[in-house]
Amino acid sequence: MKSLKLTYLQYDFKFPVKDEPVWKTEVDRWYQLDPFAFGLAHFYSQSELSGAEKPNMILLASPAASNETDWAFASTGAESPGKFVHTLPSVRCSPLCQVMKWTGPVLCFQKDPCTQVAAIQEAAFMLNDTYPSIWVLSVSGSKETFSAQGFVITSDVFISKRIESRFKLIENVAETKSENSIPLTDVNMWNWLSGPGHLEKNLRLGKSWTIERTTQT
Amino acid sequence: MARILSYGCTSSAGPTTSHFWDHLIQGKINTDPRWSFHLNDGDEKKSSQEVLTQQLCLAWDQAKRAFNPDQAFGVILASTKGCIDDFIWNQERPEKTLALDSITPVLESFLKAAELSPAESICVSNACASSHAALFLGAEWIRQGRVKQVLVLACDRVGDFVLKGFQSLHALTENIPKPFAAARDGLKLGEAAAAILLGTPSHPDLESYELRGVGLNTEGYAVTRPSPSGESLKRAFQQLKNEIKSDSDFPDFIIAHGTATKLNDSTEDKIFTELFSNQSIPVSGTKWCIGHTLAASGAMDVIAACQAIKTRQLFSLASTIEIDPAFHAHYLDASKKSDSSINTINRVLVSSLGFGGIHAMTEIAR
């Protein structure tokens, strides 16, 4: 039975931003980024992720894909190349890689309303000697309010010096049949992850994996 | 690595793999950017979701001959924009629809239409490298033992959204696209749906192709253009070689991304030259024939690779009369309809460059 470490990080932000980001020199024309590309790069620079060991793979989970930017492109005459280039969720990896100074394999997933849930499961299955540390990254939101989420998944052997893990990802044994008290969606998962410790100790992710809270908050 | 058991596709060349292959080897061009899917009378009123589902079913009908319904299977759909045109042009902001991605509904409607209940399913959207990413993931699912077979689907439609977007980028040519030509001036958009079934053959004599490996690499250079050095594509190749666990063998044929844009073709030439400078490996592509089918383009190229191995035939870049004199790789231009120096084709390398700096290389073998 596999048992993995899971660390959950969240960064809420308003967009457009008032101040120039500290990484402005790293990304050409940073001011043209959409909130999702901006948010992913900014999340990295502002969170504990920037001090952590770099991952071997990134899974980009994009709830609602790039719909918000698609809408911005379509509703303003569908003529802006600056908007169109951000109408693929995979594009938001480009500024992230520039700020992270990282290259490597990235897989971009969609499975709404469980895109992040599915990506975390894929990371858990994928984690092995070749990929001992996988990050699942997301930005979601609409209009002016956005949230970036990071799920750092590592094996017990891989020590992350700067990030404290508060959750475990445990492979379900075949006979486990417990059900969650809430429907499994991305939104319910974040609420559970960021909620108080008196909530249920475990959250079951489909048939194969369960998140277990290891410390009370 | 898994094997490709069967495949099928529909494109502007026609509703079957045979149509696609005949176009490639006969040098026929059909890059009609709109409504190239094979619609019946009255189909114009169908939604993108319905059209894509219908086309995926056509591709699946060709691929399902090797499918074993008694084995656990997974389905992965590769697409860039799915059915975005069905709601993005609404006058009122469609809050509920904007809250959900536009690819998952296409996968769900396909599964319903094909009456399939996979053990695993997901959508992959890695821009123009989406098919490669889906093949990588499909092979992983089989390696992990989660399923025995994986159906990799890929589709994209040239709706108003994609068309207006590429027009805004001034990336489209009014002419026939001419990959790797000195006179290349942009790409044509195309439509395709593809189905590739991965698994293990039930009998060793059954026709199948080895998916030797998939290398993926994402660079932080620029949003729409690859770095001129092509380092990321080179790293994708190195990852592929690491998977294959061999540095010494070379492909017999390369199917390049070959969009016919200045920068993409130039980056690919630099890397092919660097990696295979002493090998004289023939290089061709498919986008001159059916246009750039976005997320489906990698799957269409993998199908072309299987066809080349199966028939022992190469296809040329039929619209390219004169190769850019600055290029050094061994391109099959229009004058080289059949290359007699190739007696057998055992390994084909397929290359892709995607927006966001997501690049990929996949190798298929006999």
Interface residues (C-beta under 8 A of the other chain):
Chain A: D28 I58 S62 P63 A64 A65 N67 E68 D70 W71 F73 A74 S75 A78 E79 S80 P81 F84 V85 H86 T87 L88 P89 S90 V91 R92 C93 S94 P95 L96 C97 Q98 V99 M100 K101 W102 T103 G104 P105 V106 L107 C108 F109 Q110 K111 D112 P113 T115 A118 E122 F125 M126 S142 S208
Chain B: T80 K81 I84 I88 W89 R93 T97 L98 A99 L100 D101 S102 I103 T104 S121 I122 C123 V124 S125 N126 A127 A133 F136 L137 E140 W141 Q144 R146 D160 F161 K164 G165 F166 S168 L169 H170 L216 N217 T218 E219 G220 Y221 A222 V223 T224 E231 S232 R235 Q239 G354 F355 G356 G357 I358
